């Protein structure tokens, strides 16, 4: 394959692109080469030579061009190299599990020839000279990236909104957030522009956008995928790489394909994932988080319906409380601040000598200032987080899986977590909405968001399933069983 330079930077959607506002629901599904298929079906059609990788890539490019002016989900396009790679895949990589399927990277991994800005104006847009550890393994699955997708600055928050009013919108309702920090990837997959896209998760950044856009969002156990260099030395590693998809089988297909080229560290290989668990599971039902506001009525209704459905499948549902210490929220916010402080003070070494700290967003600046003030108490926060991580498996007790909401209230409108909000307002809003998902990042355990229901206004609501460290297969088998029995809603229906 001959490498080419990246195409021009896409123009993200401003907060109010037209006086009348954008259309409320946007999708690109139609009878072209991609049709209505998921990634697994497309890969099978490529293997049977019913469609070529080039046809799929062109359809994805056309779909992105259709919806992205409204959604604002792409930050850099790489169409020429995607076209070259499609030809290379057809000639040299057709046996790869997901050969020929178009995709995208989140703007959070190093990709040769593309900038990696992590959603921040402080990081220069200079193209990377070489891949990081993750990108070549991602491409080895056969996926063909067509660009990179939007995220909020450094992934600190749960809405994909950047400085200057740049917004990534939810295709189910473009007045609502697409979640974060993998909101760009989720927006494009939910809208049908791409069948699958890279995402990563340091506090819910896969699971939250999946929940609000009607997708499957799986966070693997720590060690299943390699870290980028800039995140590998965190005091407590919290970031997991994965994908957002429209089906559980696509998530399984990606994870097993990835594992063919990378042996996990510290956790067992995923192996063969069955269509259902081989036994009846004991599932702990947690309705409210001890770390934030009570769960709202619409979210509770979806959660309870999912619990009833799992019971109908033969599993035992037991109401319980979350296996999280009372200090967890305070400790995680303190750690969040430590990471922001490291970013703001060490950005030149982490990212580029051209890193411009004066261009940081208010939330990063506020988190870093909080951490600087709280340095004397930081050892206590870290000690308690380490203890939570060490004791997490035993905290499961008699349960195989926990079931709880992904977030505790319905999807906010665009602007609720605006990147230019005052720090105090932003922190209060995000920490009261995101109250369930950070625990698995500290513990290193697997978790999945499934789009099991809808709010009264029709927007998706997800539920959250989590398991012990290394029990990824069990979780995926339970998710697969649920999806087969209760298929997920689609945006075109």
N, C-alpha and C positions, 0 to 999 in steps of 0.2 A: 504494500500500500504506500502511496506517495502522500506524505503529510502536506497540508496546505495551511495557510494562515486562516484564522477564524474570520467569519463574516462580520459585518458591522454589528455594533451593539444594538440590541432591541430597545425601543423606546417604551419604558414601563408606563403603565396607566396612572395618571394623576388621580387624586382623590375624587374629583368631580369632572370627568372628561368632557361632558357636554352640559349645557344648561338644563336639559331635561333629565340628565343622568343616564347611565347605561341600562340596557335591558335587564330585567330581573333574573331570568334564567338563561344560561348560555351553554350550548354544547355543540360538538362537531360530528356527532355520530351520523353516518349516512352510508349508502351502498357504494363505497369505494373499496380499495384493496384491504383496508383495515376492517371495514364493515363494523359489526357489533361484537367482534370476537375479543376474548381476553388473550393475554400473551401466550398461554399454553396452546390455544387453538391456532394462533398465528404461526407459532413455531412448527406445529404439526403440518400446517398447509405448506410451509416452506420446505419441509422434509419431503412432502409428497410432490413437490414442484408444481403445486397449483398456483402459487404466487411467488414472485422473486423478492429477495431483500430490497432490491432497488425500488420495486413498486410500493413496498411497505414504507420505505423511507420517504418517497415522494408524497405519499398520502399523508404521512405524519407532518411533513413540512407544510403542505397545503392546509391541514387542519390547524396547525399552530398559527399560520397566517390568518386564519378565519377568526379564531377566538382570542388570541393573545392581545390584540389591540384593546379589548375590553377587560381581559383578566389581568394583564400585566404580570405574567408568571415567568417569562423568559428574561434573563438578564444578558446572556451572550448566546448567539447562535453559532453553530459550527456545521452549517449545511453542506458546504463543499466537501469537508472531510467525511461527513456521514455518507455522502454519495460514493466517494472513493471506497470507504470501508464496506459499503453494501456489495460492491463488485468483488472486493477481496474476500468477504464472507462467502459469497456464492462460489468462488473458485477454490477457497482454501480452508474454510471453517464451517462447512455446512453440517458437520456432525456435532457441533456444539449444541448443548441442550436448548438454548434460546436463540439459535442462529437466525439472524435477519430481522429480529424484532426491534423496532425503534424505541429509544428511551432517552434519558437525559441524566446528567449529574446535577446534584445540588451544588450551589456555589460555596462548598465547604470542603472540597478535596482538591488537591493539586492535579491538574490535567495539562499535559504538555501542550503549549500553544494557546492556552486560554488563561485569562486572569482568574484568580481566586481572591475575592474581596470580602467574603463572609458577610455580605450585606452592608458593609460599613464604608462611609466616605473616607475614613481614615486610612484604609488600605489601598495602595495604588493599583491601578488597573493594568499593570505590566503583565504580559503573558508569561506563564511559567515556562521555564527552560526544560523541565522534565516532569514526568509523572511522579506523584507520591506513591506510597505502597498500595493504595486501594484501587486506583483507576485501572491498571492493567488486569487485575483480577476480576474486576467488574466486566471489562470488555471480553475477557476469556470465556464468559458464559455464552457469548454470541450476540449479546445486546449491542445495538448501534446507537450511541449517544448523538443527539442532534443539537445539543447546546447545554447550558447550565441554567438552573432555575433559582428564583428569588428566595431570599430569606431575610429576616430582620437582623439588625446589627449584632454579629457574633452569636446569634441564636439565643439571646438571653430571654426572649419573651415569646408569647404564644399567639401572636398575630404577625403576619408578614407585611409589615409597614416600615418603610424606610424614611430617612430624613427628607424634607422637602415635599412631603405629601405623596410620596410614591407608594402605591398600594397594590397588593395582589388580592384579587377578589374571589369570592366563593361562587362557582358556576351555578350552584343551586339557587342562589339569591345574591346578585352582585352588590347589594347593599350591605352584605355581611362579610366578616372576615373569613379567610380560608384557613385560619389557624396558623400555628408556627411551632417550631421554626421552619419546618419543611413544607410551608404553605404553597410555594411555587410548584413543586413537584405534585402535591396533592391536587392543586387546581387544574393542572393540565391532564392528569390521569382521570379525575372525576369528569372533566368536560369531554373526554374521548379524544383529545389531541394526541395522547400517548397511551399505550396500554399498561405501562409500568415505568417507574422512575425511581432513581436513587433518593434516599432520605437518610437522615441520621437523627439520633435521639440522645440528648443529655439531660432531659428532665420531663420528657413527654413529647419531644419534637417530631416524632413519627406518629405517635398514637393520637395526639390532639388534632392535627390537621386531617388525619384519616377519619376521626369521629365526626368532624363538622362537615366533611365533604362526601361522606357515604362510601368510604373505602376501608380496606383491610390494612391495618398498620401494625406490623410485628417488630418488636424490639428483641433481638436475640440476647442470649446470655453473654456476659463479658468473656472475651477470648475467642468468640466464634469468628470474628473478623479483625483485621489489623487496624490499628489507629494511625491517623496522620501524625507526622512528626511533631507538629506543634501541640498536639493534645496527649501525646504518649507519656509525658512526664508530669501529668497532673498528680497532686498528692493522693487523691482518690479518683481513679479513672472512672468516668461516668458515661462516656460517649459510645454508642453502638451504631454501626452502619447497617443499613438494610434497604428496603424498598417500600413504596406504597403501591398497592395493586387493587384491582376490582374483584379478585377472587382469592380464596385461601389457596387453591391449587397453584396459582401463579406465585404466591409467596413461597410455597414449598418448592416449586420448580426452581426459583431463583436460589434459594438457600442450598439446595442439593447440588445445583450446577456450580455455585461458588465453592462449595466444599470439595468438589473434584479437583480444584486448583490450589486449595489452601487448607491445611490441616488445622483445626481449632486448637487453641492452647488452654489447657486447664479444664476443659469440659469435654464430654464424650462427643464423637461425631454424631451428626443428626441421623444418618442412615435412612432406612426406608420408613416413610411416614404412611401409616395406614389411614383408611377413610373414617375411622372412629377409634376411640380408646378400646383396649381389649378388656376393660373391666368397668364396673360402676364406680364413679368418682364421688368423693365427699367434697362438696363445694361450699366454702364459707361465703355468705352473702353479706356484704358491707354496704349499707345504704348512705351513710354519712361519714365524712372525713373528720377526724379530730383536729385537722389543721386549717379549717376555714369555715366559711358560711355553710348552713344546711343545704342539702341538695334540693333543687326546685322540683315542682310538681311534675312537669313534663319529663324531666330526666328520670325521676323516680318511677313514673309509669312505664317507661321503656325498660328500665332495669328490672322491675318486677315481672314484666311480661317475659323477658329473657330468662329469668329464674324459673318461671312456670314452664317454659318450653324445655329447659334443661331437665327439669323434673320429669316432664313427659317423656323425655328420652331415656329415663331410667336412673338419672343421677340424683344423689341426695343433696338437698339444699338446706343449709343450716344458717340462720341469722347469727351474726357475730359482729365483733368490732375489728377495726383495722389493726394489723400487727405492727404498730408504729409507736415509738415512744412519744410522750407528750412534748418533748423538746425538739422534735424533728423539724418542724417548720422553721423555728428560729435557727437551728443548726444549718439547715440547707440554705437559707437565705444568707447566712454568714459565709458559707462556702462559695455560693454564687458571687458574693462580693469579692472574695479572695481571687477568684478567677478573673473578674473584671479588673481588679487592681493589677494583676499580673499582665493582663492584656494592655492596659493603658500605659503602664510603666515599662513594659518589656516588648512592646510591639515591633520596634526596629529589629530586635534580634529574632523574634518569632516569625515575622512576616516579611519585612523588607526594610532596608535602611531609609526608604522614602516614606515610611509610616508617619502619618501626620496626626499626632495626638490632639492638636487643636481642632480637628474636624470630628472628634468623637461625638456621639449622640448623647442627649441628656441622661438617658437611663444608664449607659455605661459609666458616664462620669459620676452619677449619683451612687451607683453600686460601689465603684472604686473608693469614693470618699467615705462611704459607710464602713467599708472594710478597713480603711486606714485608721478611722476613729476607733474601731473595735479590735485592733491588733492584740491588745493585752488579753482579750478573752478568746482569741482564735484557737489556742491549743485545746481549750475545753470543748469548743464546737467540733473540732476535728476528732478529738478522742471519742465523743459521743457518736459521731458518724461512723468511725471505725468499728465501734462496738455494735452499732446497728447492723453493719455489714456482716460482722462475724456471727451474730446471733440470728440472722434472718431465717435460715433454714429451720432452726429449732422453733422459731416463732410461729411457723406454719402449724405446728402441733399435729392435730389429727386430720388436717385438711390436705387434700391433693392440690386444690386450686382455690384461689379467691376470685369472687365476682363482685365488681363495684362499678360505679360510673367512671367515665374517662375524665370528665370535668363536671362541676357541680351545678352549672346552669346553662341555659340555652345559648346558642351562638351569638356573640355580640355583633353590633353593627360596626362597619368600618369607622375607624377613628377612636374606638373605645380604648385601644392600646396603641395609639399613634406614637411614632418614634420621637416626636417633638413635645410630647406631654412633659410636664414637670415630673421629676423623679419620684417624689412621694406619692403622687396620684397614680403613676404607672405601677409602682410596686404594690400598692394596696389593691389595685384592680387585678393584676395578674396573679398575685399570691392568694387572693380569695376565689379566683376561678380555677386555677390549677392546683388542686389540693390532693389529688390521688396519685399522679404518675411519677413524681420524683423518687419515691421510695425504691422502685426497681432499678433506677440508675445507680443509687448508692449501693444497693445490695448486689448489683450485677446480674440480676435474675431476668428470665424472659417474661414478656407480657405482650398482649395483643389487644388491639381495639377492633371490634366488629360492628358494622353498621346495622344494628338489629331493629331500629325503629325510627320514628319521625316525630317531630314536634307538631303541635296543632297547626302551625303554619306551613308544614310540609318539609321543613329542613331536616336533614339526617341528625340522628342522635346515636352515638356509639356506646357500647358497654365494654368493660375492661376485664380481661381474664389474665391472671398471673400465676406463676408456679415457682417451685424451687429452682435454684441455680442448676443449669444443665438439663432441666426437664423440658427443653424446647419441643421435643417430639410429642410428648404428652399433650402439651398445650395446642399444638397444631392439629393433632388428631381430634381433640375436642372441638376446635374451631371448624374443622372440616365436617364433622358430624352435624354440627349446628347448621352450617350453610346448606348442606344437602337437604336437611329437613325443613328449613325455613329460608328459602333463597332471599338474597338481599335486594332491596329496591334499586332500580336503575333510573338515571336522570331523564332518560327519554320516555319513560313510561307515563 
